[in-house]
Amino acid sequence: MKSVVIVDDESLVRVGLQSLFDWEQHGYTIVGVYQNGAEAIQSAPPDVLLTDIRMPDMDGLTLIEKLKKTLPALNIVIMSSYDDFDYMRKAIQYGVKDYILKHKIEQDELLGVLDR
């Protein structure tokens, strides 16, 4: 079972992701759900990090940068409302596995990304 942490400042997104599918049936356990990177950085390290980019207190890119220093093999997927090349470029530099636009997240797409 792979552990997953979800980080997003929008409560509807956090709730929606948790109920998108039966995580455990697909081999994943959600071990933490946080509204910003400052909260998430305090958690036990997961196998997979699903994070937004723009959040108060600590944004997703800062969170990724900090976690990658101690967890270089961490699998990271960014979920964003911004179709912004600069964000995507920075994400690539940090070794992010994928960059998904929030309004396009579907169960099959997210499971495909997680399973890669």
Residue, then its C-alpha position, 0 to 999 in steps of 0.5 A: m500500500k502506497s501512502v499519499v499526502i494531499v495538499d491544497d488550500e481549497s477545501l472542495v478540492r481536498v474533499g473531492l480528491q479523497s472521494l474521487f475513488d476508493w483509494e485503498q482498493h487501488g493500493y493507496t492510503i491517504v495518510g494526510v490532508y493539508q491546506n498548505g505546505a507548512e502543515a504538510i512539511q510536518s507530516a511523516p514522509p509519504d510515497v506520493l505527494l499530490t500538491d497545489i502550487r499556489m497556497p498561503d504560508m508555504d506554496g507547493l514549489t517551496l514544499i517540493e524543494k524542501l522535501k526533495k532535499t531529504l526525499p529525492a525519490l519522492n513521487i510528486v504530482i502537481m495539481s493546479s488551476y494555472d496552465d502556466f509554463d513557468y510553473m511547469r518548467k520549475a516543476i520539471q526542474y524539481g523532478v515532478k512526475d506530472y502536472i495536472l490541471k485541477h478542472k481536468i482531473e478525472q479518476d482514470e487520469l489520476l490513477g494512471v499518473l499514480d500507477r506510473 
